[in-house]
Each structure stands twice: as C-alpha cells, then as structure tokens.
Amino acid sequence: MTGFADRTILISAAADGLGLAMATRFAAEGGTVVALDKSTEAIDRARALPEAASIRFEAVDLMEGAAIAATIDRLTSEGLRFDTLINNAGGSLHTPRAFLEESDEDWDRVMGLNVTAAVRLTRAVLPQMMDQGFGRIINLGSKAGRYGSLFTGANYVAAKGAVQSMTLQLAQEFGPHGITCNAVCPGAILTPRVERLLSERMTQTERDAALAQIPVRRNGQVEDVAAAVAFFASREAGFITGQMLDVNGGQGMCS
Ligand SMILES: NC(=O)c1ccc[n+]([C@@H]2O[C@H](COP(=O)([O-])OP(=O)(O)OC[C@H]3O[C@@H](n4cnc5c(N)ncnc54)[C@H](O)[C@@H]3O)[C@@H](O)[C@H]2O)c1
C-alpha cells in the first residue's frame, strides 16, 4: 500500500497505544512519519519493532509549550513540511472519576495534554499546511466527550468535548486553505493501560454489561482507530470536514 507515499505526518504521543498503531499504519502505506512522545522507554520499545523501522521518534514532553515549539522548529529547519497532523496526545491521566475528588491540578493536567498540546501543535504546523494549500488535521476525541464516560471523570469528558468543538471551528476557519479537520472518537480500546483502568474502576459484572451494550459485541482494537484516522487523512476524504466519527462498535447509540 502506498496511499501516503507523498505525505509527511506528525503524530503526538505515538510511541505506544493508539498513536503507535496510527504511526505504523501510515508507515506501512509509505508515509514519512514523525512520532512525538515523552517516554524514552516507550520510544526504545517502539523502535525495536520491525513495522516501526521507518518512523522517526522524537522525545518531547507535550505539556511543555517551549519544547513543542523547539521540536517543530528543528524538524522544519531540517526540511520537513507537515501536511498531516494527528493530535493524539491525551487521556484521563489516572485522575479520579468522582467530580468532587478532582483537584484543580487534575483539571489542569488533563486539559493541558488533551487540549493545550493540540492547540500548540496545530498552531505550529498550520502555517506549513497553508503554504502547501493542503492539510489534514485529525483530533482524538472520545466516546467520553460525546456521551460521558463509564470510568473517567468530568475533566476528561470536558477536555474531549473541547477538542471536538475546536475541530468544528478549525474546519470552518481553515477549509478555504485546503485543510480539513475532523475528529475520531473511540470507545474503550483495550490497550494495556485501559485494561488496567477498567479492571480498577469497574467490576467484572459492570464490564460484561458494558460489553453487552456494544452492538458488535466486542471491544475496540488500536487498528480500528488507526483505520478511521487513515480514512480522514486520505485525499479521498477531502470533501469531509468538521465531522466526529464514532469508533465504538455502536456503543454510543446504546449508553
Ligand atoms: N485507549 C482508549 O480506550 C481511548 C478511548 C478514547 C479516546 N482515546 C484517546 O486516544 C488518545 C491515545 O490514547 P492511548 O490510550 O493510546 O494513550 P496512552 O495513555 O496509551 O499514551 C500513549 C502515549 O502517550 C505518551 N504521553 C503521555 N504523556 C505525554 C506527554 N506529556 N508528552 C508526550 N507524550 C506523552 C505516553 O508516553 C504513551 O507512549 C488519547 O487522546 C486518548 O484520550 C483513547
């Protein structure tokens, strides 16, 4: 597959989980992929994977605005021009589900990684996309941001709601420059981290009940999300912008 052979793709938080699945998917289709991640351990693990051999990993803490700007400046000075940005960094960061137990710091951290990092990365690469008259921005929303969550708190739900709303506005503002902006909104995808979180916060009975509510009767896999992201990133999706695509096996209809 060579669908992304002429494309340069930047993915945040992509040394593990959903982001790594997206990175390897784009790499398999010939894309030039730069994956940002804070964890040098995760980067080392990912680098060892044969399917990640062509991916360029950059260690950067996406909570740090200056570090983001310096990284994008350095990549740009090396001649890279991004046409595709996947704002994947995010998560509930193990903050409490109970609203009254969430501290100001819990809100700041979750907003910082899910929203502010996306704002900063988008601001950094938009001028390159505008110069090229072409761009694809795909934000990671969530079932939580669409319908509320069974296991994460209001901070995460609100952060994903903000990401999803920002998607609408960026789509309107930058559509005239050939840039689309869409959001992929996964349900629970059973990465090891989510598996841990679910087993801490839901009983087996609750988990079985949640699974029974998913029309396709299975949990999601990272490849399901990577496929949806690849679709929005494709040239064929050029007439689609400002959309939220639920990737949740139909669970959103039922909960
Ligand atoms: N996994 C799910 O079930 C699920 C469901 C809905 C939405 N999402 C969203 O999808 C995205 C990816 O989720 P995931 O479960 O793959 O994430 P994850 O928690 O597995 O993290 C992926 C990577 O993020 C990196 N990271 C964490 N903090 C960072 C920072 N400050 N700077 C740079 N990198 C950092 C980690 O090192 C890790 O390699 C998130 O936005 C999440 O909210 C996930």
The ligand as an SDF file (V2000), in Angstrom:
LIG
                    3D

 44 48  0  0  0  0  0  0  0  0999 V2000
   -7.4060    3.9450   24.7240 N   0  0  0  0  0  0  0  0  0  0  0  0
   -8.7010    4.2330   24.6710 C   0  0  0  0  0  0  0  0  0  0  0  0
   -9.5560    3.4300   25.0070 O   0  0  0  0  0  0  0  0  0  0  0  0
   -9.1540    5.5890   24.1880 C   0  0  0  0  0  0  0  0  0  0  0  0
  -10.5220    5.8060   24.0190 C   0  0  0  0  0  0  0  0  0  0  0  0
  -10.9500    7.0530   23.5700 C   0  0  0  0  0  0  0  0  0  0  0  0
  -10.0350    8.0410   23.2840 C   0  0  0  0  0  0  0  0  0  0  0  0
   -8.7050    7.7980   23.4710 N   0  0  0  0  0  0  0  0  0  0  0  0
   -7.7720    8.8770   23.1760 C   0  0  0  0  0  0  0  0  0  0  0  0
   -6.8090    8.3950   22.2500 O   0  0  0  0  0  0  0  0  0  0  0  0
   -5.5610    9.0290   22.5040 C   0  0  0  0  0  0  0  0  0  0  0  0
   -4.4870    7.9780   22.7200 C   0  0  0  0  0  0  0  0  0  0  0  0
   -4.8680    7.1610   23.8060 O   0  0  0  0  0  0  0  0  0  0  0  0
   -3.9500    5.9500   24.3070 P   0  0  0  0  0  0  0  0  0  0  0  0
   -4.8470    5.1280   25.2020 O   0  0  0  0  0  0  0  0  0  0  0  0
   -3.2800    5.3020   23.1750 O   0  0  0  0  0  0  0  0  0  0  0  0
   -2.8740    6.7310   25.1780 O   0  0  0  0  0  0  0  0  0  0  0  0
   -1.7460    6.1580   26.1980 P   0  0  0  0  0  0  0  0  0  0  0  0
   -2.1150    6.5700   27.5880 O   0  0  0  0  0  0  0  0  0  0  0  0
   -1.5500    4.6990   25.9330 O   0  0  0  0  0  0  0  0  0  0  0  0
   -0.4820    7.0240   25.8290 O   0  0  0  0  0  0  0  0  0  0  0  0
    0.1510    6.9670   24.5960 C   0  0  0  0  0  0  0  0  0  0  0  0
    1.4680    7.6680   24.7200 C   0  0  0  0  0  0  0  0  0  0  0  0
    1.3320    8.9960   25.2720 O   0  0  0  0  0  0  0  0  0  0  0  0
    2.5790    9.3350   25.7990 C   0  0  0  0  0  0  0  0  0  0  0  0
    2.4900   10.5340   26.6400 N   0  0  0  0  0  0  0  0  0  0  0  0
    1.8630   10.6800   27.8250 C   0  0  0  0  0  0  0  0  0  0  0  0
    2.0620   11.9280   28.3140 N   0  0  0  0  0  0  0  0  0  0  0  0
    2.8150   12.5850   27.4060 C   0  0  0  0  0  0  0  0  0  0  0  0
    3.3700   13.8890   27.3360 C   0  0  0  0  0  0  0  0  0  0  0  0
    3.1880   14.7750   28.3280 N   0  0  0  0  0  0  0  0  0  0  0  0
    4.1060   14.2290   26.2670 N   0  0  0  0  0  0  0  0  0  0  0  0
    4.3250   13.3280   25.2670 C   0  0  0  0  0  0  0  0  0  0  0  0
    3.8520   12.0850   25.2780 N   0  0  0  0  0  0  0  0  0  0  0  0
    3.0940   11.7040   26.3330 C   0  0  0  0  0  0  0  0  0  0  0  0
    2.9510    8.0890   26.5660 C   0  0  0  0  0  0  0  0  0  0  0  0
    4.3480    8.0550   26.8260 O   0  0  0  0  0  0  0  0  0  0  0  0
    2.4880    6.9690   25.6330 C   0  0  0  0  0  0  0  0  0  0  0  0
    3.5410    6.4660   24.8430 O   0  0  0  0  0  0  0  0  0  0  0  0
   -5.7900    9.9440   23.6980 C   0  0  0  0  0  0  0  0  0  0  0  0
   -6.1070   11.2490   23.2650 O   0  0  0  0  0  0  0  0  0  0  0  0
   -6.9930    9.3230   24.3920 C   0  0  0  0  0  0  0  0  0  0  0  0
   -7.7130   10.2610   25.1690 O   0  0  0  0  0  0  0  0  0  0  0  0
   -8.2500    6.5960   23.9190 C   0  0  0  0  0  0  0  0  0  0  0  0
  1  2  1  0
  2  3  2  0
  2  4  1  0
  4  5  1  0
  4 44  2  0
  5  6  2  0
  6  7  1  0
  7  8  2  0
  8  9  1  0
  8 44  1  0
  9 10  1  0
  9 42  1  0
 10 11  1  0
 11 12  1  0
 11 40  1  0
 12 13  1  0
 13 14  1  0
 14 15  2  0
 14 16  1  0
 14 17  1  0
 17 18  1  0
 18 19  2  0
 18 20  1  0
 18 21  1  0
 21 22  1  0
 22 23  1  0
 23 24  1  0
 23 38  1  0
 24 25  1  0
 25 26  1  0
 25 36  1  0
 26 27  1  0
 26 35  1  0
 27 28  2  0
 28 29  1  0
 29 30  1  0
 29 35  2  0
 30 31  1  0
 30 32  2  0
 32 33  1  0
 33 34  2  0
 34 35  1  0
 36 37  1  0
 36 38  1  0
 38 39  1  0
 40 41  1  0
 40 42  1  0
 42 43  1  0
M  CHG  2   8   1  16  -1
M  END
$$$$
